[in-house]
Amino acid sequence: MDIKMPVMNGVEATAAITRDFPGVRVIILTTFNEDGYIFDALAGGAFGYLIKESTPEEIVTAVKTVYRGGALLQSGVADKVVRRFSLLGNSEPVPAETDERVRLLTDREKEIARLVGEGKSNREIAGELFLSEGTVRNHLSSILAKTSLRDRTQLAIFAIKNNMVS
């Protein structure tokens, strides 16, 4: 779904589609990276939000992820969502590792979870930690299995809630 369309914009169309056909999973693919569009589209039921600068591989990954029941936000979009989410929390400090599932993770997995919480892509994580993207994907699969989370969006929220993001 694009944001700017004739007759009805993509945010309105997404909300109408997900309301009338709850089994349909919409991915936004647009040039618009403004907060208002992002949050309105997600609130309207979108399961993905990508900027048209995305590589074909990123688009294919998003389609596969959303088709399998997950959600996928492009790194820069995820960063905005994480920042907004962190501003919504209370102002009291969150104690480190509040969820017992954090203890199930290795130090490397905690580091990767932190970077996901910061909105980094697999490629960015691989570069920062001097790993291959395949190794990062393997770690993410392990993290998701250990924590019973569905996707990297849930992992980002988990990392923030558990004070893993600096």
N, C-alpha and C positions, 0 to 999 in steps of 0.2 A: 504494500500500500504506500502510495506517495502522500505527502501532506497537501500540496497544492494541486487541486483538481477542479474541473468545472462542476457546477451544480452543488456539490457537497465536498468539503475538505476531508482529508484523510482521517483526521481525528474524529470528526462526526461520523464518517463512514465506518471506522473501526468500532466505535461505540454501538452503532446500529447493527452491524454484522454480529458482533459478539453477544449483543442482547437477543437478537432474533435467531441466531444459530450458535449456541454456546459451545458446540464442538469444534467450531472453526478457530484456528489459531493464527492471528494476524502478525506479520512482521512489517514494520515501517522501514522503507528504504527511501531516503530523501536527501536533499541538499541542506535541509534546515536543521541546525544544531542548537536551536534556542531552547532554553529551559522550559518555557511555556508549552511548546509543542511536545517536547519529550514527556513531561509529567502528565499532560492531558492525554497523550496517546496511551501511556501506560495505565493511567486511571481508567481509560476507556476500554481496556482489555487487550492491548497489544502485548505480545509475548517476546517481541524483539524490536530493537531500534538500531538501525545502521545508517551511516552516512554514505552517500553515493561514491565517496572516495574509497570505499571498501574494495578489497581485492575479490576476484571471483571465488577464491578459496574461502574467504571469510563469509561470503554470501552463502555458499554451499554449506559451510559449517553451521551457519545460523538456521538454514532451512532444516537440516538434519536434526539439529538440537531441538528446535521447536516442534518438529514432527514427532520426536521421541518423547515429548512431554515436558521438555525443559524451557528455559527462557534464555535469551542471549542479547546482551547489550554490547555495542562496540565500546572499546576501552575508554575513549573520551566521554561517551555517554554514561558509561558505568561510573566514571569518576564524578560526574555531576549528580547522579543518583545517590552515590555513597555520601557525598558532601551534604546533600539535602537531608538524607536520612540521619546523618550524625547530628545535624542541627536540630532535628526534631526531638532527640533524646533529652532527658533531664540534664541539668547542669551539674549534678553531683558526679564525682569521679566513679567510673565503673571499676570494680575490683578485677584484677587480672585473672584470666582463666576461670570465669564464673560457671561455665558449662563443663561437666565432667568429661565430655567427648574430646575436649582440647587435650587432655592427658593421653589420649589414644594416639595422637599424632607424633611423629618423629620431629626432631628439630628442623630438618629440611622441609617437611610437610608444613610445619608452622610458618616457616619463612615464606613458602609459596602461598599459603593461605593469606598471610599478611599482604603480599604483593597483589593478590587478587582483590583483597579489600581496598587496596589503593587504586584499583581500577586498571591495573596493568594487563596487557594481552599476553598470551602464551609466548609470543615472540619477544616481547619486552622482558618477561620474566627469564626466559632462556638467556638472553643477552646479559642481563644483570647478574645471573648466578653462574654463568659460563656452562650452561647445559644445552642439550639439543631440545628442540621443541617437542620431540617424541618423548623425551625423559620428563619434561614438564607435564605433558598430557598423562603419562603414566602415574606421576605423583598426584595429579588432580583426580584421576580415577580412584586412586587409593584413598585420598582424603574424603571424597564424596561417599565412598563405601563405608569408611570408618565412622563418619559423622551422620550417615543416613540422610544426606542432603541431596536434592535433585540436580542442582546445576550451580554454575559459578556465581550467579546472582544471589542465590541463597547462601553460598559460601562467603561472599563479600559481606553480607549482612551478619552472618555468624562471626566473621573475623572482627567486625566493628563491635558487635555486642559483647564480645569476649576480650576486648581491649588488646587485640593482636595488632591493630594498626596504630602506628606511631603518630 
